[in-house]
């Protein structure tokens, strides 16, 4: 290094120190801002600002969705998708409905199998409310919500069809007719985002049906289906009612015991499986304090749309104490919209289940929100 270049280097270094000092001084003199929280959003300059009205909440809601995409991968565009080309492979006639086995094109090289239930008692030009029914962690996939699994309390797709709803029940990747599934070779950063995209495409299919009232569509799910109902509900505002059974608790309150550490490498390891959100491990090291979203954020993001949670007192997957705290926080947002009655929770004295009495309450809630006479 010659003398001239050395002098320039020293001058540049002094300039950087000066700029850094000015920056630190400005930061220290900057007015204090609220701590980050549910009712706080981030301005473009990085400052936090309190949410005080529905317009500001819409800014925060979009930031919640962005946080979800940071952990799940970006939601693919639905522009330029090929025709769905619905294929009917089988059918079952029941007294109240016909159940069809269908396969349709969700995207290029992506075929989605599902059950489609159509009420039989329909008049000319009659429009029905519709439901997306998402299954729990069961290898048989969509068959479980049809009552073909061991737990008959999870036959909500069939029960809603009997009540007069058009229902679509898809398989989640890796279950039912989508097993085996190679998550490493698809176009998604997570199985969760693959599920969200598939479920949005199910709504697209429902909207295209002549017997469906596109303004009266909801989603229901248990366990795996319970949090998938929340995920798709956050991204697709066409869903006017969201029912989650045993589907959530804040990440800080999720703890299934030593089994999670032994099999999945950490308390939150189950969420980081390949079929769910591996970025929670690879990017955020299973530290919930680093996660860019939480379930309370998602539930609040649904406001003012209707949300019903079945959260049993003895659920060994999703701690009810966390649910109570999360609902208390989300209620602040519903209160802002003056829609407190649209946020409903039931705490049955049972384990990880969807008991009949709570299902009936959930169905009546759906009926009231979607304007349907189901009973």
C-alpha beads as a LAMMPS data file, in Angstrom:
LAMMPS data file: protein, C-alpha beads

375 atoms
374 bonds

1 atom types
1 bond types

-500.0 500.0 xlo xhi
-500.0 500.0 ylo yhi
-500.0 500.0 zlo zhi

Masses

1 110.0

Atoms # bond

1 1 1 0.000 0.000 0.000
2 1 1 1.545 3.337 -1.030
3 1 1 1.315 6.500 1.040
4 1 1 -1.553 7.950 -1.004
5 1 1 -3.710 4.829 -0.877
6 1 1 -2.976 4.498 2.837
7 1 1 -4.106 8.072 3.408
8 1 1 -7.351 7.422 1.491
9 1 1 -7.939 4.281 3.500
10 1 1 -7.485 6.192 6.771
11 1 1 -9.767 8.983 5.551
12 1 1 -12.479 6.469 4.592
13 1 1 -12.187 4.757 7.976
14 1 1 -12.551 8.072 9.816
15 1 1 -15.591 8.911 7.715
16 1 1 -17.238 5.572 8.617
17 1 1 -16.578 6.153 12.321
18 1 1 -18.090 9.624 12.059
19 1 1 -21.201 8.349 10.261
20 1 1 -21.593 5.527 12.790
21 1 1 -21.352 7.994 15.641
22 1 1 -24.008 10.244 14.132
23 1 1 -26.262 7.232 13.559
24 1 1 -25.897 6.059 17.170
25 1 1 -26.632 9.566 18.415
26 1 1 -29.816 9.764 16.322
27 1 1 -30.944 6.343 17.523
28 1 1 -30.443 7.344 21.145
29 1 1 -32.358 10.587 20.618
30 1 1 -35.209 8.935 18.704
31 1 1 -38.559 9.064 20.552
32 1 1 -39.503 5.831 22.250
33 1 1 -41.991 3.582 20.437
34 1 1 -44.311 0.884 21.747
35 1 1 -42.920 -2.602 22.182
36 1 1 -43.773 -5.026 19.420
37 1 1 -46.975 -6.951 20.092
38 1 1 -50.284 -7.999 18.618
39 1 1 -51.672 -4.461 18.571
40 1 1 -48.491 -2.979 17.144
41 1 1 -47.457 -2.716 13.517
42 1 1 -44.170 -1.786 11.878
43 1 1 -43.847 1.375 9.822
44 1 1 -41.712 1.507 6.672
45 1 1 -38.910 3.161 8.642
46 1 1 -38.860 0.254 11.081
47 1 1 -40.559 2.059 13.940
48 1 1 -43.333 0.347 15.867
49 1 1 -46.706 2.037 16.019
50 1 1 -49.821 1.077 17.999
51 1 1 -52.873 -0.208 16.142
52 1 1 -55.786 2.065 17.048
53 1 1 -58.378 1.413 14.338
54 1 1 -59.429 -1.166 11.693
55 1 1 -57.482 0.619 8.929
56 1 1 -54.239 0.286 10.919
57 1 1 -55.153 -3.298 11.756
58 1 1 -55.264 -4.075 8.026
59 1 1 -51.607 -3.006 7.852
60 1 1 -50.813 -5.335 10.741
61 1 1 -52.819 -8.164 9.175
62 1 1 -50.707 -7.991 6.025
63 1 1 -47.585 -8.105 8.181
64 1 1 -48.915 -11.245 9.883
65 1 1 -49.320 -12.889 6.473
66 1 1 -45.808 -11.817 5.526
67 1 1 -44.493 -13.406 8.712
68 1 1 -46.266 -16.640 7.877
69 1 1 -44.679 -16.644 4.428
70 1 1 -41.245 -16.106 5.958
71 1 1 -41.659 -19.386 7.833
72 1 1 -43.673 -21.290 5.206
73 1 1 -42.440 -19.893 1.904
74 1 1 -44.295 -17.559 -0.416
75 1 1 -47.846 -18.358 -1.459
76 1 1 -47.672 -19.113 -5.216
77 1 1 -49.640 -16.967 -7.607
78 1 1 -52.868 -18.356 -9.073
79 1 1 -52.437 -16.387 -12.285
80 1 1 -52.258 -18.442 -15.458
81 1 1 -53.239 -21.759 -13.894
82 1 1 -54.509 -24.535 -16.194
83 1 1 -58.192 -25.577 -16.155
84 1 1 -59.151 -27.703 -13.163
85 1 1 -60.402 -30.570 -15.370
86 1 1 -62.384 -32.208 -12.572
87 1 1 -62.459 -35.998 -12.960
88 1 1 -65.178 -38.032 -11.233
89 1 1 -63.849 -41.487 -10.404
90 1 1 -66.602 -42.882 -8.147
91 1 1 -69.793 -41.898 -6.332
92 1 1 -71.899 -42.939 -3.361
93 1 1 -75.610 -42.178 -3.095
94 1 1 -76.903 -41.386 0.388
95 1 1 -80.336 -40.195 1.478
96 1 1 -79.272 -36.560 1.956
97 1 1 -76.348 -36.200 -0.455
98 1 1 -74.202 -37.739 -3.154
99 1 1 -70.513 -38.149 -2.366
100 1 1 -68.177 -38.058 -5.348
101 1 1 -64.564 -39.169 -5.504
102 1 1 -62.871 -36.480 -7.582
103 1 1 -59.432 -35.522 -8.839
104 1 1 -58.683 -32.071 -10.194
105 1 1 -55.755 -29.992 -11.423
106 1 1 -54.533 -27.669 -8.681
107 1 1 -51.559 -26.448 -10.745
108 1 1 -49.261 -27.726 -13.477
109 1 1 -48.296 -31.324 -12.589
110 1 1 -50.284 -31.101 -9.332
111 1 1 -53.381 -33.307 -9.041
112 1 1 -55.507 -33.043 -5.902
113 1 1 -57.824 -35.905 -4.829
114 1 1 -60.876 -35.045 -2.733
115 1 1 -64.386 -36.023 -1.713
116 1 1 -67.119 -33.725 -2.976
117 1 1 -70.529 -33.862 -1.261
118 1 1 -73.561 -32.424 -3.048
119 1 1 -76.968 -32.216 -1.261
120 1 1 -79.649 -34.204 -3.072
121 1 1 -82.656 -32.142 -2.003
122 1 1 -82.099 -29.108 -4.157
123 1 1 -84.604 -27.034 -6.007
124 1 1 -84.127 -25.239 -9.280
125 1 1 -81.371 -22.605 -9.044
126 1 1 -81.011 -23.233 -5.292
127 1 1 -77.726 -22.051 -3.793
128 1 1 -76.126 -23.823 -0.829
129 1 1 -73.501 -22.744 1.682
130 1 1 -70.272 -24.701 1.357
131 1 1 -67.513 -25.995 3.604
132 1 1 -63.903 -27.034 3.207
133 1 1 -63.330 -30.013 5.550
134 1 1 -59.699 -30.748 6.507
135 1 1 -58.606 -34.019 8.085
136 1 1 -56.388 -34.713 11.075
137 1 1 -53.102 -36.669 11.164
138 1 1 -54.446 -39.991 9.920
139 1 1 -52.944 -42.031 7.109
140 1 1 -56.382 -42.506 5.520
141 1 1 -56.644 -38.758 4.928
142 1 1 -60.022 -37.505 3.729
143 1 1 -61.701 -40.797 4.584
144 1 1 -61.478 -39.906 8.269
145 1 1 -63.765 -36.865 7.927
146 1 1 -66.233 -39.165 6.171
147 1 1 -66.443 -41.364 9.263
148 1 1 -64.261 -44.168 7.936
149 1 1 -61.593 -43.792 10.637
150 1 1 -61.517 -45.078 14.204
151 1 1 -62.743 -41.813 15.728
152 1 1 -66.356 -41.327 14.698
153 1 1 -66.329 -37.857 16.264
154 1 1 -64.383 -36.628 13.237
155 1 1 -66.991 -37.334 10.537
156 1 1 -67.757 -33.636 10.170
157 1 1 -67.640 -33.630 6.348
158 1 1 -70.445 -36.176 6.194
159 1 1 -72.394 -34.532 9.009
160 1 1 -72.268 -31.132 7.313
161 1 1 -73.408 -32.673 4.042
162 1 1 -76.408 -34.122 5.871
163 1 1 -77.165 -30.613 7.152
164 1 1 -77.342 -29.321 3.595
165 1 1 -73.847 -28.008 2.940
166 1 1 -71.823 -28.602 -0.206
167 1 1 -68.557 -30.001 1.191
168 1 1 -65.117 -30.608 -0.269
169 1 1 -62.623 -32.727 1.680
170 1 1 -59.123 -32.981 0.139
171 1 1 -56.132 -35.095 1.098
172 1 1 -53.183 -33.317 2.696
173 1 1 -49.853 -34.182 0.997
174 1 1 -48.516 -37.455 2.379
175 1 1 -51.960 -38.741 3.402
176 1 1 -54.742 -40.699 1.736
177 1 1 -54.374 -40.795 -2.032
178 1 1 -51.444 -38.369 -1.826
179 1 1 -49.122 -40.890 -0.213
180 1 1 -46.310 -41.329 -0.767
181 1 1 -45.402 -37.693 -1.388
182 1 1 -41.918 -36.332 -2.150
183 1 1 -41.689 -32.958 -0.425
184 1 1 -38.087 -32.489 -1.580
185 1 1 -39.033 -32.343 -5.247
186 1 1 -42.063 -30.045 -5.240
187 1 1 -42.031 -26.256 -5.720
188 1 1 -42.897 -25.338 -2.116
189 1 1 -40.670 -24.368 0.799
190 1 1 -42.972 -26.246 3.166
191 1 1 -45.672 -28.887 3.224
192 1 1 -47.773 -26.314 5.065
193 1 1 -47.682 -23.894 2.127
194 1 1 -48.450 -26.736 -0.278
195 1 1 -51.499 -27.449 1.868
196 1 1 -52.550 -23.784 1.901
197 1 1 -52.332 -23.571 -1.884
198 1 1 -54.292 -26.808 -2.340
199 1 1 -56.965 -25.636 0.071
200 1 1 -57.317 -22.292 -1.692
201 1 1 -57.777 -24.222 -4.928
202 1 1 -60.550 -26.185 -3.234
203 1 1 -62.281 -22.858 -2.555
204 1 1 -61.789 -21.965 -6.218
205 1 1 -63.541 -25.194 -7.149
206 1 1 -66.423 -24.535 -4.752
207 1 1 -66.888 -21.021 -6.109
208 1 1 -67.085 -22.450 -9.641
209 1 1 -69.949 -24.804 -8.704
210 1 1 -73.415 -23.620 -9.809
211 1 1 -75.076 -24.835 -6.601
212 1 1 -72.661 -22.987 -4.272
213 1 1 -73.330 -19.537 -2.844
214 1 1 -69.832 -18.040 -3.106
215 1 1 -70.577 -15.585 -0.305
216 1 1 -71.282 -18.361 2.218
217 1 1 -68.191 -20.556 2.494
218 1 1 -66.356 -21.758 5.617
219 1 1 -63.661 -24.206 6.709
220 1 1 -63.470 -26.805 9.469
221 1 1 -60.699 -29.081 10.690
222 1 1 -59.409 -31.097 13.647
223 1 1 -55.794 -31.250 14.897
224 1 1 -53.672 -31.086 11.701
225 1 1 -56.846 -29.955 9.970
226 1 1 -57.449 -27.511 12.821
227 1 1 -54.326 -25.481 12.240
228 1 1 -54.609 -25.893 8.476
229 1 1 -58.074 -24.321 8.767
230 1 1 -56.447 -21.337 10.469
231 1 1 -53.696 -21.101 7.850
232 1 1 -55.998 -21.097 4.834
233 1 1 -58.466 -18.848 6.644
234 1 1 -55.745 -16.241 7.118
235 1 1 -54.849 -16.165 3.421
236 1 1 -58.288 -16.601 1.837
237 1 1 -60.840 -14.026 2.956
238 1 1 -63.566 -15.770 0.964
239 1 1 -63.838 -18.018 4.008
240 1 1 -66.413 -16.328 6.228
241 1 1 -66.309 -18.825 9.122
242 1 1 -63.327 -20.803 10.450
243 1 1 -63.717 -23.779 12.813
244 1 1 -60.576 -25.161 14.471
245 1 1 -60.817 -28.197 16.733
246 1 1 -57.728 -29.060 18.808
247 1 1 -55.675 -27.123 16.300
248 1 1 -53.605 -24.582 18.169
249 1 1 -51.977 -23.043 21.184
250 1 1 -49.257 -20.353 21.142
251 1 1 -45.829 -21.805 20.333
252 1 1 -44.565 -20.959 23.817
253 1 1 -47.252 -23.220 25.304
254 1 1 -46.807 -26.175 22.933
255 1 1 -45.133 -29.083 24.718
256 1 1 -45.941 -32.760 24.135
257 1 1 -43.168 -33.882 26.467
258 1 1 -39.840 -35.733 26.022
259 1 1 -41.184 -37.540 22.951
260 1 1 -40.835 -34.347 20.902
261 1 1 -37.157 -34.010 21.809
262 1 1 -36.399 -37.698 21.307
263 1 1 -38.063 -38.009 17.897
264 1 1 -37.960 -34.491 16.463
265 1 1 -34.984 -32.888 18.179
266 1 1 -36.787 -30.257 20.216
267 1 1 -39.953 -29.123 21.933
268 1 1 -41.168 -27.505 18.705
269 1 1 -39.610 -30.146 16.466
270 1 1 -42.977 -31.633 15.434
271 1 1 -43.793 -28.374 13.619
272 1 1 -40.505 -28.563 11.694
273 1 1 -41.113 -31.921 10.036
274 1 1 -40.658 -32.024 6.268
275 1 1 -44.409 -32.183 5.752
276 1 1 -44.965 -29.063 7.862
277 1 1 -42.525 -26.120 8.265
278 1 1 -38.857 -27.214 8.170
279 1 1 -37.729 -23.572 8.118
280 1 1 -38.706 -23.365 11.781
281 1 1 -35.640 -25.549 12.379
282 1 1 -33.360 -24.550 9.516
283 1 1 -33.914 -20.796 9.765
284 1 1 -35.264 -20.162 13.274
285 1 1 -33.556 -23.011 15.191
286 1 1 -36.802 -24.084 16.914
287 1 1 -36.702 -20.940 19.070
288 1 1 -40.274 -19.668 19.268
289 1 1 -39.065 -16.191 20.258
290 1 1 -37.567 -15.936 16.762
291 1 1 -40.599 -17.219 14.870
292 1 1 -42.108 -14.540 12.580
293 1 1 -45.704 -15.454 13.473
294 1 1 -47.763 -17.113 16.173
295 1 1 -51.226 -18.630 16.336
296 1 1 -52.642 -15.696 18.267
297 1 1 -51.614 -13.447 15.367
298 1 1 -53.384 -15.722 12.891
299 1 1 -56.619 -15.850 14.881
300 1 1 -56.621 -12.071 15.243
301 1 1 -55.976 -11.764 11.489
302 1 1 -59.340 -13.436 10.850
303 1 1 -61.249 -10.525 12.413
304 1 1 -63.970 -9.502 11.843
305 1 1 -64.755 -12.871 10.235
306 1 1 -66.124 -15.617 12.480
307 1 1 -63.872 -18.029 14.397
308 1 1 -64.881 -20.964 16.608
309 1 1 -62.328 -22.995 18.569
310 1 1 -62.850 -26.345 20.258
311 1 1 -60.072 -26.436 22.884
312 1 1 -60.456 -29.302 25.382
313 1 1 -59.301 -28.878 28.957
314 1 1 -57.175 -32.054 28.796
315 1 1 -55.736 -31.765 25.287
316 1 1 -52.200 -33.184 25.557
317 1 1 -51.181 -31.606 22.230
318 1 1 -52.363 -28.020 22.583
319 1 1 -52.239 -26.674 26.129
320 1 1 -55.538 -25.028 27.025
321 1 1 -53.809 -22.430 29.206
322 1 1 -52.130 -21.035 26.108
323 1 1 -55.445 -21.034 24.275
324 1 1 -57.061 -18.962 27.017
325 1 1 -54.244 -16.408 26.848
326 1 1 -54.322 -16.303 23.058
327 1 1 -58.079 -15.837 22.897
328 1 1 -57.823 -12.996 25.376
329 1 1 -55.342 -11.230 23.103
330 1 1 -57.261 -11.915 19.874
331 1 1 -60.456 -10.642 21.509
332 1 1 -58.883 -7.165 21.627
333 1 1 -58.951 -7.088 17.837
334 1 1 -62.505 -8.435 17.597
335 1 1 -63.506 -5.804 20.133
336 1 1 -61.998 -3.140 17.881
337 1 1 -64.385 -4.291 15.151
338 1 1 -67.268 -4.539 17.677
339 1 1 -67.606 -8.225 16.742
340 1 1 -66.863 -9.975 20.031
341 1 1 -69.630 -12.528 19.461
342 1 1 -67.853 -13.759 16.325
343 1 1 -64.956 -15.128 18.392
344 1 1 -66.197 -18.262 20.174
345 1 1 -64.399 -20.939 22.207
346 1 1 -65.565 -24.105 23.913
347 1 1 -63.521 -25.859 26.600
348 1 1 -64.985 -29.371 26.959
349 1 1 -63.691 -31.593 29.754
350 1 1 -62.102 -34.127 27.438
351 1 1 -58.816 -34.975 25.770
352 1 1 -57.736 -34.365 22.153
353 1 1 -61.185 -34.878 20.614
354 1 1 -64.152 -33.153 18.967
355 1 1 -67.110 -34.336 21.082
356 1 1 -70.591 -34.404 19.621
357 1 1 -72.067 -31.651 21.785
358 1 1 -69.309 -29.237 20.744
359 1 1 -69.619 -30.206 17.083
360 1 1 -73.339 -29.414 17.267
361 1 1 -72.546 -26.021 18.752
362 1 1 -69.978 -25.416 16.015
363 1 1 -72.554 -26.338 13.340
364 1 1 -75.139 -23.991 14.835
365 1 1 -72.473 -21.275 14.870
366 1 1 -71.815 -21.943 11.183
367 1 1 -75.508 -21.874 10.390
368 1 1 -75.924 -18.498 12.076
369 1 1 -72.897 -16.960 10.328
370 1 1 -73.632 -18.399 6.884
371 1 1 -77.391 -17.905 7.046
372 1 1 -78.354 -21.575 6.814
373 1 1 -81.174 -23.568 8.407
374 1 1 -79.311 -26.781 9.134
375 1 1 -81.673 -28.176 11.755

Bonds

1 1 1 2
2 1 2 3
3 1 3 4
4 1 4 5
5 1 5 6
6 1 6 7
7 1 7 8
8 1 8 9
9 1 9 10
10 1 10 11
11 1 11 12
12 1 12 13
13 1 13 14
14 1 14 15
15 1 15 16
16 1 16 17
17 1 17 18
18 1 18 19
19 1 19 20
20 1 20 21
21 1 21 22
22 1 22 23
23 1 23 24
24 1 24 25
25 1 25 26
26 1 26 27
27 1 27 28
28 1 28 29
29 1 29 30
30 1 30 31
31 1 31 32
32 1 32 33
33 1 33 34
34 1 34 35
35 1 35 36
36 1 36 37
37 1 37 38
38 1 38 39
39 1 39 40
40 1 40 41
41 1 41 42
42 1 42 43
43 1 43 44
44 1 44 45
45 1 45 46
46 1 46 47
47 1 47 48
48 1 48 49
49 1 49 50
50 1 50 51
51 1 51 52
52 1 52 53
53 1 53 54
54 1 54 55
55 1 55 56
56 1 56 57
57 1 57 58
58 1 58 59
59 1 59 60
60 1 60 61
61 1 61 62
62 1 62 63
63 1 63 64
64 1 64 65
65 1 65 66
66 1 66 67
67 1 67 68
68 1 68 69
69 1 69 70
70 1 70 71
71 1 71 72
72 1 72 73
73 1 73 74
74 1 74 75
75 1 75 76
76 1 76 77
77 1 77 78
78 1 78 79
79 1 79 80
80 1 80 81
81 1 81 82
82 1 82 83
83 1 83 84
84 1 84 85
85 1 85 86
86 1 86 87
87 1 87 88
88 1 88 89
89 1 89 90
90 1 90 91
91 1 91 92
92 1 92 93
93 1 93 94
94 1 94 95
95 1 95 96
96 1 96 97
97 1 97 98
98 1 98 99
99 1 99 100
100 1 100 101
101 1 101 102
102 1 102 103
103 1 103 104
104 1 104 105
105 1 105 106
106 1 106 107
107 1 107 108
108 1 108 109
109 1 109 110
110 1 110 111
111 1 111 112
112 1 112 113
113 1 113 114
114 1 114 115
115 1 115 116
116 1 116 117
117 1 117 118
118 1 118 119
119 1 119 120
120 1 120 121
121 1 121 122
122 1 122 123
123 1 123 124
124 1 124 125
125 1 125 126
126 1 126 127
127 1 127 128
128 1 128 129
129 1 129 130
130 1 130 131
131 1 131 132
132 1 132 133
133 1 133 134
134 1 134 135
135 1 135 136
136 1 136 137
137 1 137 138
138 1 138 139
139 1 139 140
140 1 140 141
141 1 141 142
142 1 142 143
143 1 143 144
144 1 144 145
145 1 145 146
146 1 146 147
147 1 147 148
148 1 148 149
149 1 149 150
150 1 150 151
151 1 151 152
152 1 152 153
153 1 153 154
154 1 154 155
155 1 155 156
156 1 156 157
157 1 157 158
158 1 158 159
159 1 159 160
160 1 160 161
161 1 161 162
162 1 162 163
163 1 163 164
164 1 164 165
165 1 165 166
166 1 166 167
167 1 167 168
168 1 168 169
169 1 169 170
170 1 170 171
171 1 171 172
172 1 172 173
173 1 173 174
174 1 174 175
175 1 175 176
176 1 176 177
177 1 177 178
178 1 178 179
179 1 179 180
180 1 180 181
181 1 181 182
182 1 182 183
183 1 183 184
184 1 184 185
185 1 185 186
186 1 186 187
187 1 187 188
188 1 188 189
189 1 189 190
190 1 190 191
191 1 191 192
192 1 192 193
193 1 193 194
194 1 194 195
195 1 195 196
196 1 196 197
197 1 197 198
198 1 198 199
199 1 199 200
200 1 200 201
201 1 201 202
202 1 202 203
203 1 203 204
204 1 204 205
205 1 205 206
206 1 206 207
207 1 207 208
208 1 208 209
209 1 209 210
210 1 210 211
211 1 211 212
212 1 212 213
213 1 213 214
214 1 214 215
215 1 215 216
216 1 216 217
217 1 217 218
218 1 218 219
219 1 219 220
220 1 220 221
221 1 221 222
222 1 222 223
223 1 223 224
224 1 224 225
225 1 225 226
226 1 226 227
227 1 227 228
228 1 228 229
229 1 229 230
230 1 230 231
231 1 231 232
232 1 232 233
233 1 233 234
234 1 234 235
235 1 235 236
236 1 236 237
237 1 237 238
238 1 238 239
239 1 239 240
240 1 240 241
241 1 241 242
242 1 242 243
243 1 243 244
244 1 244 245
245 1 245 246
246 1 246 247
247 1 247 248
248 1 248 249
249 1 249 250
250 1 250 251
251 1 251 252
252 1 252 253
253 1 253 254
254 1 254 255
255 1 255 256
256 1 256 257
257 1 257 258
258 1 258 259
259 1 259 260
260 1 260 261
261 1 261 262
262 1 262 263
263 1 263 264
264 1 264 265
265 1 265 266
266 1 266 267
267 1 267 268
268 1 268 269
269 1 269 270
270 1 270 271
271 1 271 272
272 1 272 273
273 1 273 274
274 1 274 275
275 1 275 276
276 1 276 277
277 1 277 278
278 1 278 279
279 1 279 280
280 1 280 281
281 1 281 282
282 1 282 283
283 1 283 284
284 1 284 285
285 1 285 286
286 1 286 287
287 1 287 288
288 1 288 289
289 1 289 290
290 1 290 291
291 1 291 292
292 1 292 293
293 1 293 294
294 1 294 295
295 1 295 296
296 1 296 297
297 1 297 298
298 1 298 299
299 1 299 300
300 1 300 301
301 1 301 302
302 1 302 303
303 1 303 304
304 1 304 305
305 1 305 306
306 1 306 307
307 1 307 308
308 1 308 309
309 1 309 310
310 1 310 311
311 1 311 312
312 1 312 313
313 1 313 314
314 1 314 315
315 1 315 316
316 1 316 317
317 1 317 318
318 1 318 319
319 1 319 320
320 1 320 321
321 1 321 322
322 1 322 323
323 1 323 324
324 1 324 325
325 1 325 326
326 1 326 327
327 1 327 328
328 1 328 329
329 1 329 330
330 1 330 331
331 1 331 332
332 1 332 333
333 1 333 334
334 1 334 335
335 1 335 336
336 1 336 337
337 1 337 338
338 1 338 339
339 1 339 340
340 1 340 341
341 1 341 342
342 1 342 343
343 1 343 344
344 1 344 345
345 1 345 346
346 1 346 347
347 1 347 348
348 1 348 349
349 1 349 350
350 1 350 351
351 1 351 352
352 1 352 353
353 1 353 354
354 1 354 355
355 1 355 356
356 1 356 357
357 1 357 358
358 1 358 359
359 1 359 360
360 1 360 361
361 1 361 362
362 1 362 363
363 1 363 364
364 1 364 365
365 1 365 366
366 1 366 367
367 1 367 368
368 1 368 369
369 1 369 370
370 1 370 371
371 1 371 372
372 1 372 373
373 1 373 374
374 1 374 375
